[in-house]
Amino acid sequence: MHEKKWADQALKSFDDVVGAIPGFRNREGQRKMAAQVAQTLSQAQLGKIDEGAPEPTRSIAVVQAGTGVGKSLAYSIPAISMALARGTRVLISTATVALQEQLVNKDLPALAQQLEQPFKFALAKGRGRFVCKLKLERLASTGEAQDEDLDDLFAEEKAQAQSRVARPALELEARMQFYKSMANALASQAWDGDRDSLETPPEAEAWSPVAAESSSCTGKHCPAFSNCVYYERRKDLVAAQVIVANHDLLLSSLGARLLPELDNCLLVLDEAHHLPATALGQFAGEMDLSRLGWIDKLTSRALRVNTLVEVEELADLPSHASQLRQQLQELARLVMELYGDTLKSQKDSWGPARVRVPRGMLPEPLLEPLGRAAHHANSFLDALRAISKALRAAIKDNPEEARRLSTAYAQVGALAPRLESVYDTAQLLMQQPAQDDDSSRVPNAKWFTLETDGEYIVVKAHASPILPGATLRHHLWSQVRGAVLTSATLTSCGQFDFFLREAGLHDDAAVTTLEVPSPFDYARQGTLVARETVADPKEAARFTQEMVDALLGDLSRVQAGALVLFTSREQMRLAVDALSTAMRSQVLVQTAMPRALLLARHRDAVEMGEPSIIFGMQSFGEGLDLPGALCESLFITKLPFAPPDDPVGEARAEWLRSSGRNPFNELVVPATAIRLAQWVGRAIRTEEDQAHVYCYDRRLVNTSYGQQLLKGLPPFALQRRPAR
Ligand code: SF4
């Protein structure tokens, strides 16, 4: 049997490689994970299946590997070794740039030197991270730039706000200089065309006009194709046996032929606990109902193409465009009629005012204009497809006109995604929930927002699916044959069930789960101090005051590195305000400086033997690696429940309640358990670390759900300090 041979060979590669690492310590958990990865991936049946043949075997492992297991080696060695043996490829997807960099710059180069069989690896990035030479040449060349191009320098939103005053000529001039210097750097090979390798990352507004987006690219018909930055990088991907991507790119590239075909490669999803949230973000939609100038601009650009090539389908375009504009305006009017009072009553709140549509049941009056808007957007899209086809054919027939025709293509294509987003969002909004008792028909979350932009009022419509699992099952798992999902936090309160449901793998017979505990001796290395308060954490003002007093007392005893994690910006601000002058010099606040600078300062201070305390929020609760003295004390100011103003979470809780289920137990507690385990995971990073974790939220020890949350945490020695 091939399967056994592949699995044995992959595990042997693992043993050989880790055995050759100088000072290697045998880690039982790591080998157990490697064996599971080898076995799982050996069983997946890859490639085309003959018609009438039985369903191909799928095989998926969900592995929680505690901190210190060394999971990246445990999956990469067997997966790569097996891919080479099976003549296929490995696609590794992560959630963070930090892990991608670690894989591409450290782990994979080291592995390439160790493995007997050579292999190539490449980092896959979205094409929008690369510069489009054609666009850059046009924008950098003052002689050739048209008014139209200059308009592209500004997003419509910005242009509208600035229409009250003349657009500053100096700003335009600076922008032209910016493009010129980029073009020069590219021409002299001082820059490789990757946005991430620019010394100062440009603002999105300056970058987007030169990004190599697919909607504005004619591919092999483009006159700059032969030395296009993006297509050059794509060749590396084609030649690589191992590709490192991220969850966003993985989901947005489904069916786009950028990454290996999922039914014919081995997939590894690291930091897999992020996959469900990424899926929801990916399949949600929004459309602006107020700023509609782009419709006229897109129409005039499309009609101008008619002077270059003949496109029959353009005859009705002006009528579709004007109807689309009218229907969106009508929608904005109706939204304000129905929800205006509620939206305006929140005008003092932080961020846009928002109103969610209960049960996802869109009021009847909105459905008709929405349906008409979707119809005209669709007809408009058909016309754009016809233009695209005609332009490509014309470029092929008249290569000497390629530059002019590709430019026309890019101008139309730059605005086409807005039209697609109108159509997609309208489709999500129009899906109404079941009127009967059929609770299996899951509603979409739907909401409207209102914000002001100078004198302008901006109304937007939003919609999103509420169950990431159903979306992932439909779009991802239907294609995947062999996969490993891993992270240090996949169980909630000790169970895999929540993650499996969220990821769309619940009740999937192809799935095996494995929990590999951390090799750390948590009971000896860590202490969890439950610092209780008199105030109930639900009474925000009283609790925060009492918590901040206790926190400042504890911080005054910090000798080395410490991390304080807050659940909100406001809570962190109040703690910063309460700091004494002496302590202020020891505290580094997340919002005060870039992350890399903050971490460098923290390291420097701790190395000099001084106390250094980082104040951060959710993003600092994940992925920060502060071993040894860099984090001897971790302070959790409050249990990290999800923010209360998430419309998708609200819609989901409402749906669960209407189905007789309990959203708190089913959704809130398990999601908080994963977040809390991530936060607590910052404390012990190596077998030598010793740390104290302080939690000021008494609910962790006083409530039944708190006891469940505790089950999901490392088995630290527990010290209770009741409120005095
Ligand atoms: S091939 Fe596409 S991305 Fe590359 S330069 Fe041409 S238009 Fe731009």
Boltz pocket constraint, residues with backbone or C-beta under 6 A from the ligand:
constraints:
  - pocket:
      binder: B
      contacts: [[A, 131], [A, 132], [A, 133], [A, 134], [A, 135], [A, 212], [A, 213], [A, 216], [A, 217], [A, 218], [A, 219], [A, 220], [A, 222], [A, 223], [A, 224], [A, 225], [A, 228], [A, 229], [A, 230], [A, 231], [A, 406]]
      max_distance: 6.0
